[in-house]
Each structure stands twice: as structure tokens, then as C-alpha cells.
Amino acid sequence: MDLAQAWDELDLSSRLLEPYRLLAIPYFEWSFETEELAALFGVLTRTGSMAGWAIPLYRRDAADDGCLRHLLDRESADWLAQKHLPFEPTILLDDRFKFALLTWHTDEAYLCLTPDLFGLYLGENPTNYDLYGDGSAASDFEQALDQAFGRLDRWRIAEDESRLSRGARPLTALSQRINRLRNQRSDTFN
């Protein structure tokens, strides 16, 4: 399943973003490591969150025994990054529903935060979204969103060229639900 199919299948715009007033950035060809999760958890705890949950996205038994409650600490960040996220499509949530991280193994994810938390997180942890590590790090939401979609677009162009050269079918177009995310702004909910 690709990133666009997964987002559409779960209908995350209407089920997650709108009700909880979250913004989303796609992370493509990206693995959330211990340092990134620990930084996110640090922002969450400083702003009032106490705990989180890791919920498998596709297991039918997840509601019964697959939901893992965890602390928002470095030890949990390390365990999630090393032992869980690479192997199980998962949504991470905090206890105030100000944060969601949806991951599909180690290379596709959506980071969803309230506008104020994106401001804090990116302000403290500027992020370089360039596919090859070129360019500058983004320190605000709009910059990060533009760079993240630039990364996704460049990857899709390179992947299509590779597929076509092998005689394979090109990728399907990004859905409207994904493309609409390009237009988000940090003042969306003001």
C-alpha cells in the first residue's frame, strides 16, 4: 500500500485532522528514530501530555490487545523506534489528542500536531526534508510542509522514470485528500 492509498483508506482528514484541529506533514522515505520521537515526546510533556498509545493500524484485534499505553519518555521513544514502528503500521497518539504519528514501517509517515505544537517542535528541532540532504532545515510549519511535499514530488518523479524505463506502469496520481494538505497553513484554526 502506498502513502496516498493508506491516507485515503483511513479517511484521516475527516476522522483525525478536522475534529482535533491538527495539521499534517507527510514524511516520505523517512524513519522516525529515537531522537525525533524523544524530541516530540519532550514537547508533548512540556505542554501537558502525560502518556501515549501505540495502536496498530490494520490489526482487527488491536482494540482488544494490540493497543500499547506508553510513557512519553526517552525509553519509550527508543523502544518504539527500534522494536515497534519498523515492523507494525501504527498510529501513535497522546492523551490530549494534540499529536498523532501514523507510520507505515520505516519509510512512510504523517506527523500530525496542533499548530502551536508544530511551532514548538520545528522551532526547537529544525528539519531538513530534502531527499538528498541538500538545502536548509525548516523551522516553521509552512516551510516544513512545502519542503516535505517537495521531497514527495521529487521521489515520485524519480520513481515514475524508473518504472517507465522498466516498462512498468507509473504511480497513480496523488489523491485530492493528499493534495489538499499542501494548502494547510498554521493559522487554519484561528
C-alpha positions, -999 to 999 in steps of 0.1 A, spaced: 0 0 0 14 34 -8 12 66 13 -18 81 -7 -38 49 -6 -33 45 31 -43 81 39 -75 77 17 -84 43 31 -83 56 67 -101 89 57 -78 107 81 -87 142 71 -123 139 84 -116 114 112 -85 129 127 -74 163 114 -107 182 114 -122 170 147 -89 175 167 -77 206 148 -45 190 137 -22 199 108 -3 171 89 31 168 72 39 138 51 72 122 58 83 100 28 113 78 27 117 86 64 122 66 95 114 82 129 143 74 151 147 76 188 160 113 188 130 125 168 105 107 189 122 118 221 121 154 209 83 151 201 76 135 234 95 163 252 74 189 235 42 170 244 51 165 281 62 202 285 28 212 272 7 189 294 5 154 279 11 126 303 10 94 282 6 80 248 -8 50 229 6 29 201 -23 14 181 -17 -10 152 -35 4 121 -47 -28 105 -50 -55 131 -86 -63 138 -77 -74 174 -60 -40 181 -88 -27 203 -87 -58 225 -50 -65 229 -29 -46 204 -31 -11 220 1 -2 239 0 25 265 34 41 270 51 70 288 63 100 268 99 94 277 132 86 260 130 49 269 96 46 252 108 66 222 138 42 219 116 11 221 91 24 196 117 35 172 138 3 174 113 -25 182 79 -14 170 75 12 143 97 -6 117 76 -37 120 40 -26 125 19 1 107 10 21 137 -7 53 149 8 70 180 -14 93 200 -10 114 231 -36 116 259 -48 150 249 -52 142 211 -28 171 202 -4 147 184 -7 117 161 21 100 142 9 75 116 37 52 103 39 25 77 70 6 86 102 27 82 96 49 52 61 65 52 45 86 79 23 115 87 31 138 116 0 155 129 1 182 155 -18 212 166 -4 244 151 11 256 183 29 222 189 42 223 153 56 257 160 73 245 192 86 213 177 100 227 145 113 258 163 134 236 186 141 209 160 146 224 125 142 196 100 158 192 65 132 174 43 153 173 12 155 138 -3 193 141 -6 200 162 25 206 194 4 190 227 13 182 242 46 163 230 76 127 241 81 118 258 114 82 266 108 51 247 96 47 263 62 84 258 53 83 222 65 51 215 46 65 229 14 98 210 18 80 177 27 58 179 -4 89 188 -25 105 157 -12 75 136 -21 71 151 -55 108 146 -64 106 110 -52 75 103 -73 91 118 -104 123 96 -100 101 65 -92 80 71 -123 111 75 -145 125 42 -131 92 24 -136 87 36 -172 123 27 -181 115 -9 -170 82 -9 -189 62 -8 -157 31 13 -150 37 48 -135 25 56 -100 -11 66 -96 -17 103 -91 -19 117 -56 -54 118 -44 -73 151 -37 -72 143 0 -34 143 -1 -31 173 -24 -54 194 -2 -28 190 26 -5 212 5 -28 242 13 -27 239 51 -15 269 70 -5 273 106 -34 298 111 -60 274 97 -79 271 130 -77 308 141 
